Amino acid sequence: MNIIMANVLEIIKNEITQDYYKNNFPNDGQRFVAWYLRNIHNLDTYETKDCITDGAGDKQIDAIYIDNQSKSVLIGERIFNETELNSRLEVELEKYTMKVQIEGRVLGDLAINHIVPTAVAYQNRLLENLRGLKEIFPAEESVVLSADRKELIREISHRVTSIKVLVRDMTEARKVANHMENYKERAFAYEEKVRPYLDQIRDHIDHLEMEVDDEIWPLPKYRELLFTK
């Protein structure tokens, strides 16, 4: 959500530098109000200028718009100037970076220290079961009986390996992003280079959740949460 907000603020900031806004409105505060009235309420230039009250003695009210159709009155207060807009953009991007960073660290710790050991423990159970089948049944019959378990062992191994690789790569991507001094570049690096790993890691964990025995799975499963009061 924060990255969307930051993108919107960046778009607005760029659009109000266009000639239309510079030629018709004397400062960034009025240009921002004009952008809002034109794009949200579809007002023309004359209607927009008529609504703007920004100036000396405005009591911090920058615009008043009466919508006859919806019978509502819009009173715009504290419209940001360029400096304030940049500050707000920086705050939103830093908040987004911090959220993804925390989520990445927590997911990485959960995956490596809880999910992977549990999956390996269950895999070892399956291996013991395979050895038991080989000891009890003839070779040809044991092959047939153990086929599904072998496939499950292979599947768990694939998921565990993928999780380890993805967590390692995500950590390296975070380190690269953290060394970026520009807050915009850092935020977009987290969005484009770090966040995709979260979805990929979750996908493997979700599959393991369906495959590992409920008794040893370390977290509540989705279907259990549905019936938890």
MIDOSE-1310 file (N, C-alpha, C; in nm, 2 decimals, decimal comma, always signed):
residues 229
mnii	+0,08/-0,12/+0,00/+0,00/+0,00/+0,00/+0,09/+0,12/+0,00; +0,19/+0,12/+0,08/+0,28/+0,24/+0,09/+0,35/+0,27/-0,05; +0,39/+0,16/-0,12/+0,46/+0,18/-0,25/+0,36/+0,24/-0,35; +0,23/+0,20/-0,34/+0,13/+0,26/-0,43/+0,11/+0,41/-0,40
manv	+0,10/+0,44/-0,27/+0,09/+0,58/-0,23/+0,21/+0,66/-0,27; +0,33/+0,60/-0,26/+0,45/+0,67/-0,30/+0,45/+0,70/-0,45; +0,40/+0,60/-0,53/+0,40/+0,61/-0,67/+0,30/+0,72/-0,71; +0,18/+0,73/-0,64/+0,08/+0,83/-0,67/+0,14/+0,97/-0,64
leii	+0,21/+0,98/-0,53/+0,26/+1,11/-0,49/+0,37/+1,16/-0,60; +0,45/+1,06/-0,64/+0,55/+1,09/-0,74/+0,49/+1,14/-0,87; +0,38/+1,07/-0,91/+0,31/+1,11/-1,04/+0,25/+1,25/-1,03; +0,19/+1,28/-0,91/+0,13/+1,41/-0,89/+0,24/+1,52/-0,89
knei	+0,35/+1,49/-0,83/+0,46/+1,59/-0,82/+0,51/+1,62/-0,96; +0,52/+1,52/-1,04/+0,57/+1,54/-1,18/+0,46/+1,61/-1,27; +0,34/+1,58/-1,25/+0,23/+1,64/-1,33/+0,21/+1,79/-1,30; +0,23/+1,83/-1,18/+0,20/+1,97/-1,14/+0,32/+2,06/-1,19
tqdy	+0,42/+2,00/-1,25/+0,53/+2,08/-1,30/+0,50/+2,11/-1,45; +0,39/+2,06/-1,51/+0,36/+2,09/-1,65/+0,32/+2,23/-1,67; +0,33/+2,28/-1,79/+0,30/+2,42/-1,82/+0,16/+2,46/-1,78; +0,07/+2,37/-1,80/-0,07/+2,41/-1,76/-0,08/+2,46/-1,62
yknn	-0,02/+2,39/-1,53/-0,03/+2,42/-1,39/+0,06/+2,54/-1,36; +0,17/+2,55/-1,42/+0,26/+2,67/-1,39/+0,20/+2,80/-1,45; +0,13/+2,79/-1,56/+0,08/+2,91/-1,62/-0,05/+2,96/-1,55; -0,12/+2,87/-1,49/-0,25/+2,91/-1,43/-0,25/+2,92/-1,28
fpnd	-0,15/+2,86/-1,21/-0,15/+2,86/-1,07/-0,02/+2,90/-1,02; -0,01/+3,00/-0,92/+0,12/+3,07/-0,89/+0,21/+2,98/-0,80; +0,16/+2,88/-0,73/+0,26/+2,81/-0,64/+0,22/+2,66/-0,63; +0,30/+2,59/-0,57/+0,28/+2,44/-0,57/+0,16/+2,40/-0,49
gqrf	+0,13/+2,48/-0,39/+0,01/+2,45/-0,31/-0,12/+2,46/-0,39; -0,13/+2,57/-0,47/-0,25/+2,58/-0,56/-0,24/+2,48/-0,67; -0,12/+2,45/-0,72/-0,11/+2,35/-0,83/-0,16/+2,21/-0,78; -0,12/+2,18/-0,66/-0,16/+2,05/-0,61/-0,32/+2,04/-0,59
vawy	-0,38/+2,15/-0,54/-0,52/+2,16/-0,52/-0,59/+2,15/-0,66; -0,53/+2,22/-0,76/-0,58/+2,22/-0,89/-0,58/+2,08/-0,95; -0,47/+2,01/-0,93/-0,46/+1,87/-0,98/-0,57/+1,79/-0,92; -0,59/+1,80/-0,79/-0,70/+1,72/-0,73/-0,84/+1,75/-0,78
lrni	-0,87/+1,88/-0,79/-1,00/+1,92/-0,84/-1,03/+1,88/-0,98; -0,92/+1,89/-1,06/-0,94/+1,85/-1,21/-0,95/+1,70/-1,22; -0,87/+1,62/-1,15/-0,86/+1,48/-1,18/-0,96/+1,40/-1,10; -1,00/+1,45/-0,98/-1,10/+1,38/-0,90/-1,24/+1,43/-0,92
hnld	-1,25/+1,56/-0,93/-1,39/+1,62/-0,95/-1,42/+1,67/-1,09; -1,32/+1,65/-1,18/-1,34/+1,69/-1,32/-1,38/+1,83/-1,35; -1,32/+1,92/-1,27/-1,35/+2,07/-1,29/-1,26/+2,12/-1,40; -1,32/+2,23/-1,47/-1,23/+2,29/-1,57/-1,15/+2,40/-1,50
tyet	-1,07/+2,47/-1,58/-0,98/+2,57/-1,53/-1,05/+2,68/-1,45; -1,16/+2,73/-1,50/-1,23/+2,84/-1,43/-1,30/+2,79/-1,30; -1,36/+2,68/-1,31/-1,42/+2,62/-1,19/-1,31/+2,59/-1,08; -1,20/+2,54/-1,12/-1,09/+2,51/-1,03/-1,04/+2,64/-0,96
kdci	-1,02/+2,74/-1,04/-0,97/+2,87/-0,98/-1,07/+2,93/-0,89; -1,20/+2,91/-0,92/-1,30/+2,97/-0,83/-1,31/+2,90/-0,70; -1,27/+2,77/-0,69/-1,27/+2,69/-0,57/-1,15/+2,72/-0,48; -1,04/+2,76/-0,54/-0,91/+2,77/-0,46/-0,92/+2,90/-0,38
tdga	-0,89/+2,88/-0,25/-0,89/+2,99/-0,15/-0,75/+3,02/-0,10; -0,65/+2,95/-0,14/-0,52/+2,96/-0,09/-0,46/+3,10/-0,11; -0,41/+3,15/+0,00/-0,35/+3,29/+0,00/-0,35/+3,34/+0,14; -0,32/+3,47/+0,15/-0,31/+3,54/+0,27/-0,45/+3,54/+0,34
gdkq	-0,45/+3,51/+0,47/-0,57/+3,51/+0,55/-0,66/+3,39/+0,52; -0,61/+3,28/+0,45/-0,70/+3,17/+0,42/-0,73/+3,08/+0,53; -0,67/+3,11/+0,65/-0,70/+3,03/+0,77/-0,67/+2,88/+0,74; -0,56/+2,85/+0,66/-0,52/+2,72/+0,63/-0,62/+2,64/+0,55
idai	-0,72/+2,70/+0,49/-0,82/+2,64/+0,40/-0,78/+2,67/+0,26; -0,74/+2,57/+0,19/-0,69/+2,59/+0,05/-0,79/+2,58/-0,06; -0,90/+2,52/-0,03/-1,01/+2,51/-0,14/-1,14/+2,48/-0,07; -1,25/+2,53/-0,14/-1,38/+2,49/-0,10/-1,46/+2,46/-0,23
yidn	-1,51/+2,34/-0,23/-1,58/+2,29/-0,35/-1,72/+2,24/-0,31; -1,83/+2,29/-0,37/-1,96/+2,25/-0,34/-2,01/+2,16/-0,45; -2,04/+2,04/-0,42/-2,08/+1,94/-0,52/-2,24/+1,93/-0,51; -2,30/+2,00/-0,61/-2,45/+2,01/-0,61/-2,51/+1,87/-0,63
qsks	-2,44/+1,79/-0,71/-2,50/+1,66/-0,74/-2,51/+1,57/-0,62; -2,40/+1,56/-0,55/-2,40/+1,47/-0,43/-2,44/+1,55/-0,30; -2,46/+1,68/-0,32/-2,50/+1,77/-0,20/-2,40/+1,76/-0,09; -2,27/+1,78/-0,13/-2,16/+1,77/-0,03/-2,07/+1,89/-0,05
vlig	-2,00/+1,92/+0,05/-1,90/+2,04/+0,05/-1,76/+1,98/+0,08; -1,67/+2,01/-0,01/-1,53/+1,97/+0,02/-1,45/+2,09/+0,07; -1,39/+2,07/+0,18/-1,30/+2,18/+0,23/-1,16/+2,12/+0,24; -1,07/+2,18/+0,16/-0,93/+2,12/+0,15/-0,84/+2,20/+0,25
erif	-0,78/+2,13/+0,34/-0,69/+2,19/+0,44/-0,55/+2,13/+0,43; -0,45/+2,21/+0,46/-0,31/+2,17/+0,47/-0,27/+2,09/+0,34; -0,29/+2,15/+0,23/-0,23/+2,10/+0,10/-0,08/+2,11/+0,10; -0,01/+2,01/+0,07/+0,13/+2,01/+0,08/+0,20/+2,09/-0,03
nete	+0,30/+2,17/+0,01/+0,39/+2,23/-0,10/+0,49/+2,13/-0,14; +0,58/+2,17/-0,23/+0,68/+2,07/-0,29/+0,77/+2,01/-0,18; +0,81/+2,09/-0,09/+0,90/+2,04/+0,02/+0,83/+1,94/+0,10; +0,71/+1,97/+0,14/+0,63/+1,88/+0,23/+0,59/+1,76/+0,15
lnsr	+0,56/+1,77/+0,02/+0,53/+1,65/-0,06/+0,65/+1,56/-0,07; +0,77/+1,61/-0,08/+0,89/+1,53/-0,09/+0,91/+1,46/+0,05; +0,89/+1,53/+0,15/+0,90/+1,47/+0,29/+0,80/+1,36/+0,31; +0,68/+1,38/+0,27/+0,58/+1,28/+0,28/+0,61/+1,15/+0,20
leve	+0,66/+1,18/+0,08/+0,71/+1,07/-0,01/+0,82/+0,99/+0,05; +0,91/+1,06/+0,11/+1,02/+0,99/+0,18/+0,97/+0,90/+0,30; +0,88/+0,96/+0,38/+0,83/+0,89/+0,49/+0,76/+0,76/+0,44; +0,67/+0,77/+0,34/+0,60/+0,66/+0,29/+0,69/+0,55/+0,24
leky	+0,79/+0,59/+0,16/+0,88/+0,49/+0,11/+0,97/+0,42/+0,21; +1,01/+0,50/+0,31/+1,09/+0,44/+0,42/+1,00/+0,34/+0,50; +0,87/+0,38/+0,52/+0,78/+0,29/+0,59/+0,77/+0,16/+0,51; +0,75/+0,17/+0,38/+0,74/+0,05/+0,30/+0,86/-0,04/+0,31
tmkv	+0,98/+0,03/+0,30/+1,11/-0,05/+0,30/+1,12/-0,12/+0,43; +1,08/-0,06/+0,54/+1,09/-0,12/+0,68/+1,00/-0,24/+0,69; +0,88/-0,22/+0,64/+0,78/-0,33/+0,64/+0,83/-0,46/+0,57; +0,88/-0,44/+0,45/+0,92/-0,55/+0,37/+1,05/-0,61/+0,43
qieg	+1,13/-0,53/+0,48/+1,26/-0,57/+0,55/+1,22/-0,66/+0,67; +1,13/-0,62/+0,75/+1,09/-0,70/+0,87/+1,02/-0,83/+0,83; +0,93/-0,82/+0,73/+0,86/-0,94/+0,68/+0,96/-1,04/+0,62; +1,06/-0,99/+0,55/+1,16/-1,08/+0,49/+1,25/-1,15/+0,60
rvlg	+1,28/-1,07/+0,70/+1,36/-1,13/+0,81/+1,28/-1,24/+0,89; +1,16/-1,20/+0,92/+1,07/-1,30/+1,00/+1,05/-1,42/+0,91; +1,01/-1,41/+0,79/+0,98/-1,52/+0,70/+1,11/-1,61/+0,69; +1,22/-1,54/+0,67/+1,35/-1,62/+0,66/+1,38/-1,70/+0,78
dlai	+1,36/-1,64/+0,90/+1,39/-1,71/+1,02/+1,29/-1,82/+1,04; +1,16/-1,80/+1,01/+1,06/-1,90/+1,02/+1,08/-2,02/+0,93; +1,12/-1,99/+0,81/+1,15/-2,09/+0,71/+1,27/-2,18/+0,75; +1,38/-2,12/+0,78/+1,50/-2,19/+0,81/+1,50/-2,26/+0,94
nhiv	+1,45/-2,20/+1,04/+1,46/-2,25/+1,18/+1,34/-2,33/+1,23; +1,23/-2,33/+1,15/+1,11/-2,40/+1,19/+1,05/-2,49/+1,08; +1,03/-2,44/+0,96/+0,96/-2,51/+0,86/+1,06/-2,62/+0,80; +1,18/-2,58/+0,77/+1,27/-2,68/+0,71/+1,31/-2,79/+0,80
ptav	+1,34/-2,77/+0,93/+1,36/-2,88/+1,02/+1,24/-2,97/+1,04; +1,12/-2,92/+1,04/+1,00/-3,00/+1,05/+0,99/-3,09/+0,93; +1,01/-3,03/+0,81/+0,99/-3,10/+0,68/+1,10/-3,22/+0,68; +1,22/-3,19/+0,72/+1,32/-3,29/+0,72/+1,29/-3,40/+0,82
ayqn	+1,24/-3,37/+0,93/+1,20/-3,47/+1,03/+1,09/-3,56/+0,98; +1,00/-3,50/+0,91/+0,89/-3,58/+0,85/+0,95/-3,67/+0,74; +1,04/-3,61/+0,66/+1,10/-3,69/+0,55/+1,18/-3,81/+0,61; +1,24/-3,79/+0,72/+1,31/-3,90/+0,79/+1,22/-4,01/+0,83
rlle	+1,10/-3,98/+0,87/+0,99/-4,07/+0,91/+0,96/-4,16/+0,78; +0,94/-4,09/+0,67/+0,91/-4,16/+0,55/+1,02/-4,25/+0,51; +1,14/-4,21/+0,53/+1,26/-4,30/+0,49/+1,26/-4,42/+0,58; +1,23/-4,41/+0,71/+1,22/-4,52/+0,79/+1,11/-4,62/+0,75
nlrg	+1,00/-4,56/+0,71/+0,88/-4,64/+0,66/+0,92/-4,72/+0,53; +1,00/-4,65/+0,44/+1,05/-4,72/+0,32/+1,13/-4,84/+0,35; +1,23/-4,82/+0,45/+1,31/-4,93/+0,49/+1,23/-5,04/+0,55; +1,13/-5,01/+0,62/+1,04/-5,12/+0,68/+0,97/-5,19/+0,57
lkei	+0,92/-5,13/+0,47/+0,85/-5,19/+0,36/+0,94/-5,29/+0,28; +1,07/-5,25/+0,27/+1,17/-5,33/+0,19/+1,20/-5,46/+0,27; +1,20/-5,44/+0,41/+1,23/-5,56/+0,49/+1,12/-5,66/+0,50; +0,99/-5,61/+0,49/+0,88/-5,70/+0,51/+0,83/-5,76/+0,38
fpae	+0,82/-5,68/+0,28/+0,76/-5,73/+0,15/+0,87/-5,77/+0,05; +0,83/-5,86/-0,04/+0,92/-5,89/-0,15/+0,96/-5,77/-0,23; +1,07/-5,78/-0,31/+1,12/-5,66/-0,38/+1,02/-5,60/-0,47; +0,96/-5,68/-0,56/+0,86/-5,63/-0,65/+0,74/-5,56/-0,58
esvv	+0,69/-5,62/-0,48/+0,58/-5,57/-0,41/+0,61/-5,44/-0,33; +0,73/-5,44/-0,28/+0,77/-5,32/-0,20/+0,79/-5,20/-0,29; +0,83/-5,22/-0,42/+0,84/-5,11/-0,51/+0,71/-5,05/-0,54; +0,61/-5,13/-0,56/+0,47/-5,08/-0,58/+0,42/-5,01/-0,46
lsad	+0,44/-5,07/-0,34/+0,38/-5,01/-0,22/+0,45/-4,88/-0,18; +0,58/-4,87/-0,21/+0,65/-4,75/-0,17/+0,66/-4,64/-0,27; +0,60/-4,65/-0,39/+0,61/-4,55/-0,49/+0,56/-4,42/-0,45; +0,44/-4,41/-0,38/+0,39/-4,28/-0,34/+0,48/-4,21/-0,24
rkel	+0,54/-4,30/-0,15/+0,62/-4,24/-0,04/+0,75/-4,18/-0,10; +0,81/-4,25/-0,20/+0,93/-4,21/-0,27/+0,90/-4,07/-0,34; +0,78/-4,06/-0,40/+0,75/-3,94/-0,47/+0,73/-3,82/-0,37; +0,67/-3,85/-0,25/+0,66/-3,75/-0,15/+0,79/-3,71/-0,09
irei	+0,88/-3,80/-0,07/+1,02/-3,77/-0,02/+1,09/-3,68/-0,12; +1,08/-3,71/-0,25/+1,14/-3,63/-0,36/+1,08/-3,49/-0,36; +0,95/-3,48/-0,34/+0,88/-3,35/-0,34/+0,93/-3,27/-0,22; +0,93/-3,33/-0,10/+0,98/-3,26/+0,02/+1,12/-3,21/+0,00
shrv	+1,21/-3,29/-0,06/+1,35/-3,25/-0,08/+1,36/-3,13/-0,17; +1,27/-3,13/-0,28/+1,27/-3,02/-0,37/+1,23/-2,89/-0,30; +1,12/-2,90/-0,22/+1,07/-2,78/-0,15/+1,17/-2,73/-0,05; +1,24/-2,82/+0,03/+1,33/-2,78/+0,13/+1,45/-2,71/+0,06
tsik	+1,50/-2,77/-0,04/+1,62/-2,71/-0,12/+1,58/-2,57/-0,17; +1,46/-2,56/-0,23/+1,42/-2,44/-0,29/+1,41/-2,33/-0,19; +1,35/-2,36/-0,07/+1,34/-2,26/+0,04/+1,47/-2,21/+0,08; +1,57/-2,30/+0,10/+1,70/-2,26/+0,15/+1,77/-2,17/+0,05
vlvr	+1,76/-2,20/-0,08/+1,82/-2,12/-0,19/+1,75/-1,98/-0,19; +1,62/-1,98/-0,19/+1,54/-1,85/-0,19/+1,57/-1,76/-0,07; +1,58/-1,82/+0,04/+1,61/-1,74/+0,16/+1,75/-1,68/+0,15; +1,84/-1,76/+0,11/+1,98/-1,71/+0,09/+1,98/-1,60/-0,01
dmte	+1,91/-1,61/-0,13/+1,91/-1,51/-0,23/+1,84/-1,38/-0,18; +1,73/-1,40/-0,11/+1,66/-1,29/-0,05/+1,74/-1,21/+0,04; +1,82/-1,28/+0,12/+1,91/-1,21/+0,22/+2,01/-1,13/+0,15; +2,07/-1,18/+0,04/+2,17/-1,11/-0,04/+2,10/-0,99/-0,11
arkv	+1,98/-1,00/-0,16/+1,91/-0,89/-0,22/+1,88/-0,78/-0,12; +1,85/-0,82/+0,01/+1,83/-0,72/+0,11/+1,96/-0,64/+0,14; +2,07/-0,71/+0,15/+2,20/-0,65/+0,17/+2,23/-0,55/+0,07; +2,21/-0,58/-0,06/+2,24/-0,49/-0,17/+2,15/-0,37/-0,16
anhm	+2,02/-0,39/-0,13/+1,93/-0,27/-0,12/+1,96/-0,19/+0,00; +2,00/-0,25/+0,11/+2,03/-0,17/+0,23/+2,15/-0,08/+0,21; +2,24/-0,11/+0,12/+2,36/-0,02/+0,09/+2,33/+0,09/+0,00; +2,21/+0,10/-0,05/+2,17/+0,21/-0,14/+2,14/+0,33/-0,05
enyk	+2,20/+0,45/-0,08/+2,18/+0,57/+0,00/+2,06/+0,64/-0,03; +2,01/+0,63/-0,16/+1,89/+0,70/-0,20/+1,77/+0,63/-0,16; +1,68/+0,69/-0,08/+1,57/+0,62/-0,02/+1,47/+0,57/-0,13; +1,46/+0,64/-0,24/+1,37/+0,60/-0,35/+1,43/+0,47/-0,42
eraf	+1,56/+0,47/-0,45/+1,62/+0,35/-0,50/+1,61/+0,23/-0,41; +1,63/+0,26/-0,28/+1,62/+0,15/-0,18/+1,48/+0,09/-0,17; +1,38/+0,18/-0,17/+1,24/+0,13/-0,16/+1,20/+0,05/-0,29; +1,24/+0,10/-0,40/+1,20/+0,03/-0,53/+1,29/-0,10/-0,54
ayee	+1,41/-0,11/-0,48/+1,48/-0,23/-0,48/+1,41/-0,33/-0,40; +1,36/-0,29/-0,28/+1,28/-0,38/-0,20/+1,16/-0,43/-0,27; +1,09/-0,34/-0,34/+0,97/-0,38/-0,42/+1,00/-0,48/-0,53; +1,11/-0,45/-0,61/+1,13/-0,53/-0,73/+1,22/-0,64/-0,71
kvrp	+1,32/-0,63/-0,61/+1,42/-0,74/-0,59/+1,40/-0,83/-0,47; +1,33/-0,77/-0,37/+1,32/-0,85/-0,24/+1,18/-0,91/-0,23; +1,08/-0,83/-0,25/+0,94/-0,87/-0,22/+0,90/-1,00/-0,30; +0,94/-1,01/-0,43/+0,91/-1,13/-0,50/+0,95/-1,26/-0,43
yldq	+1,06/-1,26/-0,36/+1,11/-1,38/-0,29/+1,01/-1,42/-0,18; +0,94/-1,32/-0,12/+0,84/-1,36/-0,02/+0,73/-1,45/-0,07; +0,68/-1,41/-0,19/+0,57/-1,50/-0,25/+0,62/-1,63/-0,28; +0,75/-1,64/-0,34/+0,80/-1,77/-0,38/+0,83/-1,86/-0,26
irdh	+0,88/-1,80/-0,15/+0,91/-1,88/-0,03/+0,78/-1,93/+0,03; +0,68/-1,84/+0,04/+0,55/-1,88/+0,09/+0,48/-1,99/+0,01; +0,50/-1,99/-0,12/+0,44/-2,09/-0,21/+0,50/-2,23/-0,17; +0,63/-2,24/-0,15/+0,69/-2,37/-0,11/+0,64/-2,41/+0,03
idhl	+0,63/-2,32/+0,12/+0,58/-2,35/+0,26/+0,44/-2,40/+0,25; +0,36/-2,33/+0,17/+0,22/-2,37/+0,16/+0,20/-2,52/+0,11; +0,29/-2,55/+0,02/+0,29/-2,69/-0,03/+0,33/-2,79/+0,08; +0,44/-2,75/+0,15/+0,48/-2,84/+0,26/+0,38/-2,85/+0,37
emev	+0,30/-2,75/+0,39/+0,19/-2,75/+0,49/+0,09/-2,86/+0,46; +0,07/-2,88/+0,33/-0,03/-2,98/+0,28/+0,03/-3,12/+0,29; +0,16/-3,13/+0,29/+0,23/-3,26/+0,28/+0,28/-3,32/+0,41; +0,31/-3,23/+0,51/+0,37/-3,28/+0,63/+0,26/-3,31/+0,73
ddei	+0,28/-3,41/+0,81/+0,18/-3,45/+0,92/+0,14/-3,34/+1,01; +0,01/-3,33/+1,03/-0,04/-3,22/+1,12/+0,02/-3,22/+1,26; +0,05/-3,34/+1,31/+0,10/-3,35/+1,45/+0,23/-3,28/+1,47; +0,32/-3,27/+1,37/+0,45/-3,21/+1,39/+0,46/-3,08/+1,32
wplp	+0,36/-3,04/+1,24/+0,37/-2,90/+1,18/+0,37/-2,80/+1,28; +0,47/-2,70/+1,28/+0,49/-2,61/+1,39/+0,39/-2,49/+1,40; +0,31/-2,47/+1,30/+0,22/-2,36/+1,30/+0,07/-2,41/+1,28; -0,02/-2,33/+1,31/-0,16/-2,36/+1,28/-0,18/-2,37/+1,13
kyre	-0,25/-2,47/+1,08/-0,27/-2,47/+0,93/-0,39/-2,39/+0,89; -0,39/-2,35/+0,77/-0,50/-2,26/+0,72/-0,64/-2,32/+0,75; -0,66/-2,45/+0,73/-0,79/-2,50/+0,75/-0,82/-2,51/+0,90; -0,72/-2,51/+0,99/-0,74/-2,51/+1,13/-0,78/-2,37/+1,17
llft	-0,73/-2,27/+1,11/-0,76/-2,13/+1,15/-0,90/-2,09/+1,11; -0,96/-2,16/+1,01/-1,10/-2,13/+0,97/-1,19/-2,17/+1,08; -1,16/-2,27/+1,17/-1,25/-2,31/+1,27/-1,20/-2,28/+1,41; -1,10/-2,19/+1,42/-1,05/-2,14/+1,55/-1,13/-2,02/+1,59
k	-1,18/-2,03/+1,71/-1,26/-1,91/+1,77/-1,18/-1,84/+1,87
